Amino acid sequence: MNQLKKLQQIDCSDYYSVFDRNGNKVCDSATLQDAMMMVSFVEGRTLKKVKILLDQVVNIPSMRMEDDKQLKEQKILNEGQGKPFTP
């Protein structure tokens, strides 16, 4: 089985974050068992389940506009060629 098919089989809809007693993130884990193991190593650690909301992907076709409706190429002046605007 190739690598892409292996990745597609993994459920990536949520993961677990482990925090120390000061609220600093220690690590992220894909499984609850690994997150609980990291919590058990040091007293005061906590974990939080993070849910990823997957949106629907919409493809929108593009079209080329006529040349007169395209933005014109801008002329870039060398330093010293431009004059400051003073009203």
Backbone hydrogen bonds, N-H to C=O, Kabsch-Sander energy under -0.5 kcal/mol:
donor,donor_aa,acceptor,acceptor_aa,energy
6,K,2,N,-1.6
7,L,3,Q,-2.2
8,Q,4,L,-2.1
9,Q,5,K,-1.1
10,I,6,K,-0.6
10,I,7,L,-0.8
12,C,10,I,-0.9
15,Y,50,V,-2.3
16,Y,29,S,-3.1
17,S,48,K,-2.9
18,V,27,C,-2.9
19,F,46,T,-3.1
20,D,24,N,-2.5
23,G,20,D,-1.8
26,V,18,V,-3.7
27,C,18,V,-1.2
29,S,16,Y,-3.0
35,A,31,T,-1.7
36,M,32,L,-2.7
37,M,33,Q,-1.9
38,M,34,D,-2.1
39,V,35,A,-2.0
40,S,36,M,-1.9
41,F,37,M,-0.9
42,V,38,M,-0.6
42,V,39,V,-0.6
45,R,42,V,-1.3
46,T,19,F,-2.4
48,K,17,S,-2.4
50,V,15,Y,-3.5
51,K,49,K,-0.5
52,I,13,S,-3.5
53,L,51,K,-0.6
54,L,52,I,-0.7
55,D,53,L,-0.6
69,K,66,E,-1.5
70,Q,66,E,-0.6
70,Q,67,D,-1.0
76,I,74,Q,-0.6
77,L,75,K,-0.6
81,Q,78,N,-2.1
82,G,78,N,-0.6
86,T,84,P,-0.5
